[in-house]
Amino acid sequence: VLLVSILLSLGVLSLAACGGGSKSNGSSNNGASDKGLPDAELTDLRTEELVDWNQGSKPLVINMWASWCAPCRKEMPAFDKVAQDLQDQVKIIGVTDDLNRDSALKAADKSKVTYPLLYDEEAILLTELDISGLPATVFVDEKGKIIGKHLGELTESELRQEIEKRYGISS
């Protein structure tokens, strides 16, 4: 009985954490934050090399995802398309803290996305950015200041709208 209770609790938590995958379950935080990006040592998911991920002169879009999260995997092609279209204006990265790096790698390979996918082994970003569910997207200006968050799945059109609203960049 105890084992069944534990398994049911884990199932409910994973469903709650993954979000519902529809726009009605998504929420955007339009308010700016005084908080900057935390220091986190992220590695390239594929090569395992340390990546200097938060440096640059372009706005940064961080998509937090996990291999077990269906809405996360569903939105990855939209992020890839926007990343390709706006590569000169916005930097888009995907970050996972999957407990099993191999599972994350398999999901990444299956998605065939070309934007950088990074691994946060210590879950520093998820914790420090106060992310309460996945997928989640964090918008950072060119100075490294967090200017907003979106919790839930984004379609390609919604992502483009968020980028235009937050950075004034249209595509």
PyMOL CGO cylinders between C-alpha atoms (Angstrom):
from pymol import cmd
from pymol.cgo import CYLINDER

trace = [
    CYLINDER, 0.00, 0.00, 0.00, 2.84, 2.36, 0.85, 0.3, 1, 1, 1, 1, 1, 1,
    CYLINDER, 2.84, 2.36, 0.85, 4.53, 1.68, -2.49, 0.3, 1, 1, 1, 1, 1, 1,
    CYLINDER, 4.53, 1.68, -2.49, 1.29, 2.38, -4.38, 0.3, 1, 1, 1, 1, 1, 1,
    CYLINDER, 1.29, 2.38, -4.38, 0.85, 5.67, -2.49, 0.3, 1, 1, 1, 1, 1, 1,
    CYLINDER, 0.85, 5.67, -2.49, 4.41, 6.73, -3.29, 0.3, 1, 1, 1, 1, 1, 1,
    CYLINDER, 4.41, 6.73, -3.29, 4.04, 5.85, -6.98, 0.3, 1, 1, 1, 1, 1, 1,
    CYLINDER, 4.04, 5.85, -6.98, 0.73, 7.72, -7.24, 0.3, 1, 1, 1, 1, 1, 1,
    CYLINDER, 0.73, 7.72, -7.24, 2.27, 10.77, -5.55, 0.3, 1, 1, 1, 1, 1, 1,
    CYLINDER, 2.27, 10.77, -5.55, 5.21, 10.74, -7.95, 0.3, 1, 1, 1, 1, 1, 1,
    CYLINDER, 5.21, 10.74, -7.95, 2.86, 10.43, -10.92, 0.3, 1, 1, 1, 1, 1, 1,
    CYLINDER, 2.86, 10.43, -10.92, 0.78, 13.41, -9.80, 0.3, 1, 1, 1, 1, 1, 1,
    CYLINDER, 0.78, 13.41, -9.80, 3.90, 15.48, -9.16, 0.3, 1, 1, 1, 1, 1, 1,
    CYLINDER, 3.90, 15.48, -9.16, 5.37, 14.70, -12.57, 0.3, 1, 1, 1, 1, 1, 1,
    CYLINDER, 5.37, 14.70, -12.57, 2.10, 15.62, -14.32, 0.3, 1, 1, 1, 1, 1, 1,
    CYLINDER, 2.10, 15.62, -14.32, 1.88, 18.87, -12.37, 0.3, 1, 1, 1, 1, 1, 1,
    CYLINDER, 1.88, 18.87, -12.37, 5.50, 19.71, -13.07, 0.3, 1, 1, 1, 1, 1, 1,
    CYLINDER, 5.50, 19.71, -13.07, 5.22, 19.06, -16.78, 0.3, 1, 1, 1, 1, 1, 1,
    CYLINDER, 5.22, 19.06, -16.78, 2.37, 21.47, -17.35, 0.3, 1, 1, 1, 1, 1, 1,
    CYLINDER, 2.37, 21.47, -17.35, -0.66, 20.80, -19.45, 0.3, 1, 1, 1, 1, 1, 1,
    CYLINDER, -0.66, 20.80, -19.45, 0.73, 21.61, -22.84, 0.3, 1, 1, 1, 1, 1, 1,
    CYLINDER, 0.73, 21.61, -22.84, -2.00, 24.02, -23.89, 0.3, 1, 1, 1, 1, 1, 1,
    CYLINDER, -2.00, 24.02, -23.89, -2.09, 27.78, -24.01, 0.3, 1, 1, 1, 1, 1, 1,
    CYLINDER, -2.09, 27.78, -24.01, -4.71, 27.92, -21.29, 0.3, 1, 1, 1, 1, 1, 1,
    CYLINDER, -4.71, 27.92, -21.29, -2.24, 26.30, -18.91, 0.3, 1, 1, 1, 1, 1, 1,
    CYLINDER, -2.24, 26.30, -18.91, 0.61, 28.60, -19.91, 0.3, 1, 1, 1, 1, 1, 1,
    CYLINDER, 0.61, 28.60, -19.91, 1.29, 31.80, -18.07, 0.3, 1, 1, 1, 1, 1, 1,
    CYLINDER, 1.29, 31.80, -18.07, 3.59, 34.68, -18.86, 0.3, 1, 1, 1, 1, 1, 1,
    CYLINDER, 3.59, 34.68, -18.86, 5.22, 36.95, -16.35, 0.3, 1, 1, 1, 1, 1, 1,
    CYLINDER, 5.22, 36.95, -16.35, 5.43, 40.32, -18.02, 0.3, 1, 1, 1, 1, 1, 1,
    CYLINDER, 5.43, 40.32, -18.02, 7.15, 42.04, -15.12, 0.3, 1, 1, 1, 1, 1, 1,
    CYLINDER, 7.15, 42.04, -15.12, 10.85, 42.62, -15.20, 0.3, 1, 1, 1, 1, 1, 1,
    CYLINDER, 10.85, 42.62, -15.20, 13.03, 41.23, -12.44, 0.3, 1, 1, 1, 1, 1, 1,
    CYLINDER, 13.03, 41.23, -12.44, 16.03, 42.84, -10.82, 0.3, 1, 1, 1, 1, 1, 1,
    CYLINDER, 16.03, 42.84, -10.82, 17.48, 39.36, -10.69, 0.3, 1, 1, 1, 1, 1, 1,
    CYLINDER, 17.48, 39.36, -10.69, 20.27, 38.52, -13.07, 0.3, 1, 1, 1, 1, 1, 1,
    CYLINDER, 20.27, 38.52, -13.07, 21.22, 35.09, -14.31, 0.3, 1, 1, 1, 1, 1, 1,
    CYLINDER, 21.22, 35.09, -14.31, 22.73, 32.76, -11.73, 0.3, 1, 1, 1, 1, 1, 1,
    CYLINDER, 22.73, 32.76, -11.73, 26.21, 31.38, -12.15, 0.3, 1, 1, 1, 1, 1, 1,
    CYLINDER, 26.21, 31.38, -12.15, 25.76, 27.84, -13.35, 0.3, 1, 1, 1, 1, 1, 1,
    CYLINDER, 25.76, 27.84, -13.35, 28.26, 25.54, -14.97, 0.3, 1, 1, 1, 1, 1, 1,
    CYLINDER, 28.26, 25.54, -14.97, 26.40, 24.11, -17.93, 0.3, 1, 1, 1, 1, 1, 1,
    CYLINDER, 26.40, 24.11, -17.93, 27.79, 21.56, -20.33, 0.3, 1, 1, 1, 1, 1, 1,
    CYLINDER, 27.79, 21.56, -20.33, 26.89, 20.81, -23.92, 0.3, 1, 1, 1, 1, 1, 1,
    CYLINDER, 26.89, 20.81, -23.92, 24.45, 17.91, -23.77, 0.3, 1, 1, 1, 1, 1, 1,
    CYLINDER, 24.45, 17.91, -23.77, 26.15, 16.09, -26.64, 0.3, 1, 1, 1, 1, 1, 1,
    CYLINDER, 26.15, 16.09, -26.64, 29.86, 16.81, -26.14, 0.3, 1, 1, 1, 1, 1, 1,
    CYLINDER, 29.86, 16.81, -26.14, 29.82, 17.26, -22.33, 0.3, 1, 1, 1, 1, 1, 1,
    CYLINDER, 29.82, 17.26, -22.33, 32.14, 20.27, -22.73, 0.3, 1, 1, 1, 1, 1, 1,
    CYLINDER, 32.14, 20.27, -22.73, 31.69, 23.28, -20.46, 0.3, 1, 1, 1, 1, 1, 1,
    CYLINDER, 31.69, 23.28, -20.46, 29.81, 26.05, -22.29, 0.3, 1, 1, 1, 1, 1, 1,
    CYLINDER, 29.81, 26.05, -22.29, 30.03, 29.83, -21.80, 0.3, 1, 1, 1, 1, 1, 1,
    CYLINDER, 30.03, 29.83, -21.80, 26.26, 30.08, -22.15, 0.3, 1, 1, 1, 1, 1, 1,
    CYLINDER, 26.26, 30.08, -22.15, 25.35, 33.46, -20.68, 0.3, 1, 1, 1, 1, 1, 1,
    CYLINDER, 25.35, 33.46, -20.68, 27.82, 35.70, -22.49, 0.3, 1, 1, 1, 1, 1, 1,
    CYLINDER, 27.82, 35.70, -22.49, 26.99, 37.77, -25.50, 0.3, 1, 1, 1, 1, 1, 1,
    CYLINDER, 26.99, 37.77, -25.50, 25.49, 40.95, -26.79, 0.3, 1, 1, 1, 1, 1, 1,
    CYLINDER, 25.49, 40.95, -26.79, 22.17, 39.48, -27.93, 0.3, 1, 1, 1, 1, 1, 1,
    CYLINDER, 22.17, 39.48, -27.93, 18.98, 38.82, -26.00, 0.3, 1, 1, 1, 1, 1, 1,
    CYLINDER, 18.98, 38.82, -26.00, 18.81, 35.27, -24.64, 0.3, 1, 1, 1, 1, 1, 1,
    CYLINDER, 18.81, 35.27, -24.64, 15.83, 32.89, -24.60, 0.3, 1, 1, 1, 1, 1, 1,
    CYLINDER, 15.83, 32.89, -24.60, 16.29, 29.91, -22.26, 0.3, 1, 1, 1, 1, 1, 1,
    CYLINDER, 16.29, 29.91, -22.26, 13.91, 27.00, -22.79, 0.3, 1, 1, 1, 1, 1, 1,
    CYLINDER, 13.91, 27.00, -22.79, 13.84, 24.65, -19.80, 0.3, 1, 1, 1, 1, 1, 1,
    CYLINDER, 13.84, 24.65, -19.80, 12.84, 21.10, -20.79, 0.3, 1, 1, 1, 1, 1, 1,
    CYLINDER, 12.84, 21.10, -20.79, 13.05, 17.45, -19.79, 0.3, 1, 1, 1, 1, 1, 1,
    CYLINDER, 13.05, 17.45, -19.79, 13.01, 14.19, -21.68, 0.3, 1, 1, 1, 1, 1, 1,
    CYLINDER, 13.01, 14.19, -21.68, 9.98, 12.91, -19.75, 0.3, 1, 1, 1, 1, 1, 1,
    CYLINDER, 9.98, 12.91, -19.75, 7.90, 16.03, -20.47, 0.3, 1, 1, 1, 1, 1, 1,
    CYLINDER, 7.90, 16.03, -20.47, 5.73, 15.57, -23.59, 0.3, 1, 1, 1, 1, 1, 1,
    CYLINDER, 5.73, 15.57, -23.59, 4.88, 19.30, -24.00, 0.3, 1, 1, 1, 1, 1, 1,
    CYLINDER, 4.88, 19.30, -24.00, 8.61, 20.07, -23.75, 0.3, 1, 1, 1, 1, 1, 1,
    CYLINDER, 8.61, 20.07, -23.75, 9.42, 17.71, -26.58, 0.3, 1, 1, 1, 1, 1, 1,
    CYLINDER, 9.42, 17.71, -26.58, 6.44, 18.94, -28.61, 0.3, 1, 1, 1, 1, 1, 1,
    CYLINDER, 6.44, 18.94, -28.61, 7.59, 22.59, -28.57, 0.3, 1, 1, 1, 1, 1, 1,
    CYLINDER, 7.59, 22.59, -28.57, 11.25, 21.91, -29.44, 0.3, 1, 1, 1, 1, 1, 1,
    CYLINDER, 11.25, 21.91, -29.44, 10.76, 22.09, -33.26, 0.3, 1, 1, 1, 1, 1, 1,
    CYLINDER, 10.76, 22.09, -33.26, 9.10, 25.52, -32.85, 0.3, 1, 1, 1, 1, 1, 1,
    CYLINDER, 9.10, 25.52, -32.85, 12.08, 26.78, -30.85, 0.3, 1, 1, 1, 1, 1, 1,
    CYLINDER, 12.08, 26.78, -30.85, 14.42, 25.35, -33.48, 0.3, 1, 1, 1, 1, 1, 1,
    CYLINDER, 14.42, 25.35, -33.48, 12.61, 27.14, -36.33, 0.3, 1, 1, 1, 1, 1, 1,
    CYLINDER, 12.61, 27.14, -36.33, 12.63, 30.48, -34.50, 0.3, 1, 1, 1, 1, 1, 1,
    CYLINDER, 12.63, 30.48, -34.50, 16.28, 30.00, -33.48, 0.3, 1, 1, 1, 1, 1, 1,
    CYLINDER, 16.28, 30.00, -33.48, 17.24, 29.49, -37.13, 0.3, 1, 1, 1, 1, 1, 1,
    CYLINDER, 17.24, 29.49, -37.13, 15.16, 32.43, -38.36, 0.3, 1, 1, 1, 1, 1, 1,
    CYLINDER, 15.16, 32.43, -38.36, 16.40, 34.88, -35.71, 0.3, 1, 1, 1, 1, 1, 1,
    CYLINDER, 16.40, 34.88, -35.71, 19.94, 33.59, -35.12, 0.3, 1, 1, 1, 1, 1, 1,
    CYLINDER, 19.94, 33.59, -35.12, 21.49, 37.01, -35.82, 0.3, 1, 1, 1, 1, 1, 1,
    CYLINDER, 21.49, 37.01, -35.82, 19.20, 38.79, -33.35, 0.3, 1, 1, 1, 1, 1, 1,
    CYLINDER, 19.20, 38.79, -33.35, 18.40, 36.39, -30.49, 0.3, 1, 1, 1, 1, 1, 1,
    CYLINDER, 18.40, 36.39, -30.49, 20.26, 33.50, -28.89, 0.3, 1, 1, 1, 1, 1, 1,
    CYLINDER, 20.26, 33.50, -28.89, 18.03, 30.53, -28.04, 0.3, 1, 1, 1, 1, 1, 1,
    CYLINDER, 18.03, 30.53, -28.04, 19.25, 27.68, -25.86, 0.3, 1, 1, 1, 1, 1, 1,
    CYLINDER, 19.25, 27.68, -25.86, 17.58, 24.64, -24.35, 0.3, 1, 1, 1, 1, 1, 1,
    CYLINDER, 17.58, 24.64, -24.35, 18.53, 23.56, -20.84, 0.3, 1, 1, 1, 1, 1, 1,
    CYLINDER, 18.53, 23.56, -20.84, 17.69, 20.27, -19.13, 0.3, 1, 1, 1, 1, 1, 1,
    CYLINDER, 17.69, 20.27, -19.13, 18.50, 18.93, -15.70, 0.3, 1, 1, 1, 1, 1, 1,
    CYLINDER, 18.50, 18.93, -15.70, 17.30, 15.40, -16.43, 0.3, 1, 1, 1, 1, 1, 1,
    CYLINDER, 17.30, 15.40, -16.43, 18.54, 12.96, -13.81, 0.3, 1, 1, 1, 1, 1, 1,
    CYLINDER, 18.54, 12.96, -13.81, 19.52, 10.64, -16.63, 0.3, 1, 1, 1, 1, 1, 1,
    CYLINDER, 19.52, 10.64, -16.63, 21.72, 12.42, -19.19, 0.3, 1, 1, 1, 1, 1, 1,
    CYLINDER, 21.72, 12.42, -19.19, 21.30, 9.50, -21.63, 0.3, 1, 1, 1, 1, 1, 1,
    CYLINDER, 21.30, 9.50, -21.63, 17.51, 9.95, -21.65, 0.3, 1, 1, 1, 1, 1, 1,
    CYLINDER, 17.51, 9.95, -21.65, 17.94, 13.65, -22.36, 0.3, 1, 1, 1, 1, 1, 1,
    CYLINDER, 17.94, 13.65, -22.36, 20.41, 12.87, -25.13, 0.3, 1, 1, 1, 1, 1, 1,
    CYLINDER, 20.41, 12.87, -25.13, 18.01, 10.38, -26.74, 0.3, 1, 1, 1, 1, 1, 1,
    CYLINDER, 18.01, 10.38, -26.74, 15.17, 12.92, -26.64, 0.3, 1, 1, 1, 1, 1, 1,
    CYLINDER, 15.17, 12.92, -26.64, 17.46, 15.59, -28.10, 0.3, 1, 1, 1, 1, 1, 1,
    CYLINDER, 17.46, 15.59, -28.10, 18.61, 13.31, -30.91, 0.3, 1, 1, 1, 1, 1, 1,
    CYLINDER, 18.61, 13.31, -30.91, 15.03, 12.34, -31.71, 0.3, 1, 1, 1, 1, 1, 1,
    CYLINDER, 15.03, 12.34, -31.71, 13.98, 16.02, -31.87, 0.3, 1, 1, 1, 1, 1, 1,
    CYLINDER, 13.98, 16.02, -31.87, 16.75, 16.82, -34.39, 0.3, 1, 1, 1, 1, 1, 1,
    CYLINDER, 16.75, 16.82, -34.39, 16.96, 20.42, -33.14, 0.3, 1, 1, 1, 1, 1, 1,
    CYLINDER, 16.96, 20.42, -33.14, 20.02, 22.47, -34.04, 0.3, 1, 1, 1, 1, 1, 1,
    CYLINDER, 20.02, 22.47, -34.04, 20.03, 25.15, -31.33, 0.3, 1, 1, 1, 1, 1, 1,
    CYLINDER, 20.03, 25.15, -31.33, 22.38, 24.57, -28.36, 0.3, 1, 1, 1, 1, 1, 1,
    CYLINDER, 22.38, 24.57, -28.36, 21.12, 22.05, -25.81, 0.3, 1, 1, 1, 1, 1, 1,
    CYLINDER, 21.12, 22.05, -25.81, 22.82, 22.32, -22.45, 0.3, 1, 1, 1, 1, 1, 1,
    CYLINDER, 22.82, 22.32, -22.45, 22.87, 20.14, -19.35, 0.3, 1, 1, 1, 1, 1, 1,
    CYLINDER, 22.87, 20.14, -19.35, 22.45, 21.56, -15.85, 0.3, 1, 1, 1, 1, 1, 1,
    CYLINDER, 22.45, 21.56, -15.85, 23.55, 18.61, -13.74, 0.3, 1, 1, 1, 1, 1, 1,
    CYLINDER, 23.55, 18.61, -13.74, 23.06, 20.47, -10.45, 0.3, 1, 1, 1, 1, 1, 1,
    CYLINDER, 23.06, 20.47, -10.45, 19.64, 21.95, -11.43, 0.3, 1, 1, 1, 1, 1, 1,
    CYLINDER, 19.64, 21.95, -11.43, 20.95, 25.40, -10.55, 0.3, 1, 1, 1, 1, 1, 1,
    CYLINDER, 20.95, 25.40, -10.55, 18.95, 27.29, -13.18, 0.3, 1, 1, 1, 1, 1, 1,
    CYLINDER, 18.95, 27.29, -13.18, 15.67, 25.56, -12.36, 0.3, 1, 1, 1, 1, 1, 1,
    CYLINDER, 15.67, 25.56, -12.36, 16.14, 26.32, -8.67, 0.3, 1, 1, 1, 1, 1, 1,
    CYLINDER, 16.14, 26.32, -8.67, 17.61, 29.83, -8.86, 0.3, 1, 1, 1, 1, 1, 1,
    CYLINDER, 17.61, 29.83, -8.86, 15.14, 31.01, -11.51, 0.3, 1, 1, 1, 1, 1, 1,
    CYLINDER, 15.14, 31.01, -11.51, 12.25, 29.68, -9.41, 0.3, 1, 1, 1, 1, 1, 1,
    CYLINDER, 12.25, 29.68, -9.41, 10.86, 27.48, -12.18, 0.3, 1, 1, 1, 1, 1, 1,
    CYLINDER, 10.86, 27.48, -12.18, 7.85, 25.58, -10.83, 0.3, 1, 1, 1, 1, 1, 1,
    CYLINDER, 7.85, 25.58, -10.83, 7.05, 23.41, -13.85, 0.3, 1, 1, 1, 1, 1, 1,
    CYLINDER, 7.05, 23.41, -13.85, 8.08, 22.44, -17.34, 0.3, 1, 1, 1, 1, 1, 1,
    CYLINDER, 8.08, 22.44, -17.34, 8.29, 23.50, -20.03, 0.3, 1, 1, 1, 1, 1, 1,
    CYLINDER, 8.29, 23.50, -20.03, 9.37, 26.96, -18.97, 0.3, 1, 1, 1, 1, 1, 1,
    CYLINDER, 9.37, 26.96, -18.97, 10.93, 29.76, -20.97, 0.3, 1, 1, 1, 1, 1, 1,
    CYLINDER, 10.93, 29.76, -20.97, 13.01, 32.58, -19.52, 0.3, 1, 1, 1, 1, 1, 1,
    CYLINDER, 13.01, 32.58, -19.52, 13.62, 35.82, -21.41, 0.3, 1, 1, 1, 1, 1, 1,
    CYLINDER, 13.62, 35.82, -21.41, 16.87, 37.67, -20.70, 0.3, 1, 1, 1, 1, 1, 1,
    CYLINDER, 16.87, 37.67, -20.70, 17.93, 41.02, -22.14, 0.3, 1, 1, 1, 1, 1, 1,
    CYLINDER, 17.93, 41.02, -22.14, 21.34, 41.71, -23.68, 0.3, 1, 1, 1, 1, 1, 1,
    CYLINDER, 21.34, 41.71, -23.68, 22.63, 42.93, -20.30, 0.3, 1, 1, 1, 1, 1, 1,
    CYLINDER, 22.63, 42.93, -20.30, 21.81, 39.63, -18.59, 0.3, 1, 1, 1, 1, 1, 1,
    CYLINDER, 21.81, 39.63, -18.59, 18.70, 40.87, -16.77, 0.3, 1, 1, 1, 1, 1, 1,
    CYLINDER, 18.70, 40.87, -16.77, 15.68, 38.58, -16.61, 0.3, 1, 1, 1, 1, 1, 1,
    CYLINDER, 15.68, 38.58, -16.61, 12.78, 40.39, -18.24, 0.3, 1, 1, 1, 1, 1, 1,
    CYLINDER, 12.78, 40.39, -18.24, 10.13, 37.68, -18.07, 0.3, 1, 1, 1, 1, 1, 1,
    CYLINDER, 10.13, 37.68, -18.07, 9.14, 34.04, -17.86, 0.3, 1, 1, 1, 1, 1, 1,
    CYLINDER, 9.14, 34.04, -17.86, 6.54, 31.83, -19.49, 0.3, 1, 1, 1, 1, 1, 1,
    CYLINDER, 6.54, 31.83, -19.49, 5.36, 28.62, -17.88, 0.3, 1, 1, 1, 1, 1, 1,
    CYLINDER, 5.36, 28.62, -17.88, 3.88, 26.08, -20.28, 0.3, 1, 1, 1, 1, 1, 1,
    CYLINDER, 3.88, 26.08, -20.28, 4.19, 25.09, -23.90, 0.3, 1, 1, 1, 1, 1, 1,
    CYLINDER, 4.19, 25.09, -23.90, 4.73, 27.72, -26.59, 0.3, 1, 1, 1, 1, 1, 1,
    CYLINDER, 4.73, 27.72, -26.59, 3.80, 27.31, -30.23, 0.3, 1, 1, 1, 1, 1, 1,
    CYLINDER, 3.80, 27.31, -30.23, 6.02, 28.87, -32.90, 0.3, 1, 1, 1, 1, 1, 1,
    CYLINDER, 6.02, 28.87, -32.90, 3.58, 31.76, -33.28, 0.3, 1, 1, 1, 1, 1, 1,
    CYLINDER, 3.58, 31.76, -33.28, 3.40, 32.35, -29.52, 0.3, 1, 1, 1, 1, 1, 1,
    CYLINDER, 3.40, 32.35, -29.52, 7.19, 32.28, -29.20, 0.3, 1, 1, 1, 1, 1, 1,
    CYLINDER, 7.19, 32.28, -29.20, 7.53, 34.83, -31.99, 0.3, 1, 1, 1, 1, 1, 1,
    CYLINDER, 7.53, 34.83, -31.99, 4.93, 37.04, -30.26, 0.3, 1, 1, 1, 1, 1, 1,
    CYLINDER, 4.93, 37.04, -30.26, 6.80, 36.79, -26.93, 0.3, 1, 1, 1, 1, 1, 1,
    CYLINDER, 6.80, 36.79, -26.93, 10.09, 37.74, -28.63, 0.3, 1, 1, 1, 1, 1, 1,
    CYLINDER, 10.09, 37.74, -28.63, 8.49, 40.70, -30.39, 0.3, 1, 1, 1, 1, 1, 1,
    CYLINDER, 8.49, 40.70, -30.39, 6.79, 41.86, -27.18, 0.3, 1, 1, 1, 1, 1, 1,
    CYLINDER, 6.79, 41.86, -27.18, 9.91, 41.55, -25.01, 0.3, 1, 1, 1, 1, 1, 1,
    CYLINDER, 9.91, 41.55, -25.01, 12.68, 42.54, -27.43, 0.3, 1, 1, 1, 1, 1, 1,
    CYLINDER, 12.68, 42.54, -27.43, 10.91, 44.44, -30.22, 0.3, 1, 1, 1, 1, 1, 1,
    CYLINDER, 10.91, 44.44, -30.22, 12.22, 41.89, -32.72, 0.3, 1, 1, 1, 1, 1, 1,
    CYLINDER, 12.22, 41.89, -32.72, 9.72, 40.76, -35.32, 0.3, 1, 1, 1, 1, 1, 1,
    CYLINDER, 9.72, 40.76, -35.32, 10.10, 37.95, -37.78, 0.3, 1, 1, 1, 1, 1, 1,
]
cmd.load_cgo(trace, "trace")
